[in-house]
């Protein structure tokens, strides 16, 4: 996935909170992810779909439940991008000195 798509998905406060919750608690059902939010189930479903399409989370079916988890690979992509940006800006600042 493109880092831009990941950042775009995480830019929404509700989606960011969903991912933070997954990172803190591990696998959670769609219902568990919806609990702390005062929005409709269809709205939570749309947020989950956007996160899934961006590659930030993935879903599996466990009986009648949809269970979601954060994808480690997406955070590795962010980490790689940040490291590259850090190298660029560190080099740029050193040249300015």
Buried (B, 14 or more C-beta within 10 A) or exposed (E): BEBEBBEEBBEEEBBBBBBEBBEEEEEBBBEBBBEEBEEEEEEBEBBBEBBBEBBBBBBEEEEEBBBBBBBEEBBEBBEEBEEEEEEEEEEEEEEEE
